[in-house]
């Protein structure tokens, strides 16, 4: 049967798919618009599954502060081109809004993934790339601020027990630049400490020194490493002459918690280090 151009246009507007794919779907559905949409949704699941094995390492991070909660969402795609696509950006905003509306749920990540799965599948079908909701993080606190770098690929948030939002913002920018693992050294796990100790032991064991001296060398390297990854012990990026703990003491402020997200973090591919860009912005 002949398919009307108006029907093809209607289906294209409803699905965002190409003209020829819409025409083919209508032909297979005998011109029935709703049946064509149903069939396309079925096929989109299959196509999405085929694309699911592709590594989605590009994307963006969005954040929004609502009441005493700050929500962060990271959504990944395969290429930087799609990361700038209007449909992708709109989908990311929908995820952030959904997360804000459901922020009271304990497992908010699972809630968001389940609630936005149909939209995700539709976007995969439309764009032709794997799309992944990688992280949904909630930071709570009455005195809090967040920072998102201009490229939307790195974000951080800080909640204070005492202080003000201006201080929280300054610390959030530092966190984005310096990437601390924990608030203070005592929060590091024993597995991490032992792993670092073994690394430093391997580095010095060939030194022609007494066991006592070697042990002091290991402890010195270990203590420096534990300080380097602990927020309170890091030199403040904006003023390296003082540590974060000194800056907080002078401002009569205290950190409750912090978060840091970076697009594609944890994926085993070569990535650009955006921290240097943040440092430049802080120091300027």
Buried (B, 14 or more C-beta within 10 A) or exposed (E): EEBEEEBBEBBBEBBBBEEEBBBBBBBEBEBBBEBBBEBBBEEBEEBBEEBEEEEBBBBBBBBBBEEEBBBBBBBBBBBBEBBEBEEBBEBBBBBBBBBBBBBEBEEBBEBBBEBBEEBBBBBBBBBEBBBBBBBBBBBBBEBBBBBBBEBBBBBBBBBBEEBEBEBBBBBBBBBBBBBBBBBBBEEBEEEBBEEBBEEBBEEBEEEEEEEEEBEEBBEEBBEEBBBBBBBBBBBBBBEEEBBBBBBBEEBEBBBBBBBBBBBBBEEEEEBEEBBEBBBEBBEE
